[in-house]
């Protein structure tokens, strides 16, 4: 009888250890994932179409005035936007302050909706790019990519 009780206790301890370990492994890996802004910016800048377009940098001031994003929620921003209104392609990487990524993404989504409306009556090819944009959050980084190869570029920076 003592061996049976001991065996049950050992089995319970092992099961609990495995469950707790799995919980920490799974949750820990999600929290650690992030995007390095400088590396992602280089990857995107050196990729088509951004290496072929005339673009200008998106600064913190532009983020506020053009994109309508509350910069009090932002630690850093890197991005490229077209210099002329004949191209819609752009990328934007915003490092949000802790706990504000969802708010920043919501503000970016509002801008993206307006941008889509703007292109809906102008240059159908560019409008399609805007409609097929990629946005998301990885860690504290909120991103938006508008390009022909947006899905491929998204995979490159989020892997």
N, C-alpha and C positions, 0 to 999 in steps of 0.2 A: 504494500500500500504506500509506503514512504517513497518508493521508486516511481510510482505512478504520479503522485503529487509533485515530486521533484521534476519529472519529465514535463508535466503540464506547465509548471512555473517557467522552466527553461524555454519551452515553446512560446509562451506568451511574451517573455522578455525579447526573444529573437524577433517575433512578429512586430512588436512595438518599435524595436530598434530599426527594422527595415522601413516601416511606415514613416517614422520620424526622419530618418536619413533621406528617403525619397522626397519628402516634403521640402526639406531644406535645399536639396539639390535642384529641384524643379523651380522653386521660388527664387532662389539665389541667382540662377542663371538668367531669369527674366529681368531682374532688377539691374544687373550689371551691363546688359546690352545697351550700347549707345552708338552714336555716330560721331566720329572725329570730324569736326567742321572743316579743318584745313585739308585733310586727306580727301574728304568727299567733294569739297570745292575744286580741288585739283583734278579729280577724276571727271567731274562734270565739265569743267572748263576745257579740258583736253579732249572731250568727246564731241562728236557731231550732235547737234548743229552748233553748239556753243563755240567751238573752235573756228567756226566759219562766219559767224554773225558779228555785226557791230553791236556791242552791248555796253552797258554801263553798270558799275557796281551798285548794289543795293546797300545803303548805309542805314544806320539807326534812324537818322532824320527822314530818309525816304520811307522807311518802314512805317513811321508814324504818319507822315503827310500823304503818301500815296496809298499805302495798304491799310491804313486805319487801325493799326495794331498798337495797343497800349504798351509803350516801351518800358514802363515800370515793371512789366512782367518778363522782360528780355535781358539776358546777360550778354548775348552776342548775336550777330547776324552776318551771314555771308550769302551773296547771291548775285545773279546777273539778270538784267532785264534789257529788252531791246531798246536801241537808241531811237528807232523810228517805228511808227505805227503800221508798218507793213508786215511785221513779224510778231507773232504772239509768243514764241518760245522764250522761256525763262526758267530759272531755278532759284529756289529760296530755301535756305537752311537757317532756322532760328533756334538758338539755344535758350530755352525758357528757364526762368528761375524755378526752383523747387516748388512743386505743387501748382504751377500755372500753365503747364503744357496744354491741358484741355481747353483752357480759356483762350490761349494764343491760337490754337487750332481752330476754334470756333470763329475767331476774328478773321483768320486767314480764309476760312471757308466762305465767310460773308464777302470778302474781297473777290474770291474766285467766282462766286455767283455773279457779281457785278461785271467782272472781266468777261465772263461767258456771255452775258447780255450785250456787252459792248461789241463783241465779235460776231454776234448772231446776225447782224445786218451788214457784215463787211467781210470780204474774203473767205469764202466757204472752207477752203483748205485749212486756214488758220483757226477758224471756228471749231473744226473737228479736233484739232490739237488741244484746244482749250477744254472742250467737252471730255476728252480722254486723258485729262491731267491725272497725275498721281500725287496724292497727299497722304500724310501719315504722321505718326509719332513713334520715335524709338528713343526710349529713355526720356530725357528732357529736350530732345531735338524734334522740332516740328519741321516738316519739309513739304515742298510743293515742286513738282517738275512738270513743265509743259514742253513737250517735244515729240517728234515723230516716234522716237525710240524711248519714250518715257518709262515704259515697263522695264526695259532692259537696264536703263540708268538707275531706276529705283532698286532693282535687284543688286546692282553693283555697290550702291552706297549703304544698303541695309544688311548685307551678308555678314 
